[in-house]
Amino acid sequence: MTNLLSKNKLMQKTIRITGEIKVAYPELYKLLDETPLLVSSVNNTKIRMLDFAKYFETLKEQMKYHDKPRFI
């Protein structure tokens, strides 16, 4: 049961951050299709919690990086 709760919590956080990106950074939101969700094993097509957690961290990093001013 705890694993299911953790999975649901992670999914909710991912949905929330995706919504934040959509509203605050529409130009970044367009690129989310290009953000890979890597599955740990080629033979295993099921997405593990670790894979999903890494995807969530990638979204957070993209948002953080996009927030920083960049100089050319």
N, C-alpha and C positions, 0 to 999 in steps of 0.2 A: 504493500500500500504506500509506503514512504517513497519508493522509486516512482510510482505513478504520480504522487503529489509533486515530486521534484520535477518530473517531466512536464507536468501541467504548468508549474511555476515558470520553468524555463521557456516554454512556449508562449506564455503570457508576456514575459519580458521581451521576447523577440518580436512579438506582435506590437508591443508598445514602442520599442525603439524604431521599428520599421515605420510606424505611424508618425513618430517624431521626425524622422528623416524626410518622410513624404511632405510634411507641412513646412518644416524649417529649411530643408535643403532639397527642393524639387529637382535640381540639376544632379544631385547625388542619387536621389531616388531612382532616376532613370537608369542609372548604372547598376542597380542591385541585381538585375538579371545576369550581370557579368561576374557577380561575386560567387565564387565556387563554394559549394557545400561538398567537401571531400568526404567520401565514405572510406572508412579505414581499410577495408578489405575489398579487393576487386571481386572476389567470389561471393561476398556477402553484400546483398543489395539493401539490407535493412540499415537504417540510419540509427547509430547508437547514440546514447546520451552524450558521450564524449565528443562525437562528431558535431552534434547539434550545439553543444556548449562552445566548441571552437568557432562555429559559424557566428554565434551570438557575440563572442569576443571580437571577431573580425568586423562585425557591424559597429561595435562600440569604437574600435580603433579607426575605422573609416570616418565615423562622425567626428571623432576627436581631431583627426588630421585635417578634415575639411574645415573645422572650426578655426584652425590656426592660420594667421596671415602668412602668406608665402610671398617672397620677394624674388623677382626675376632678375 
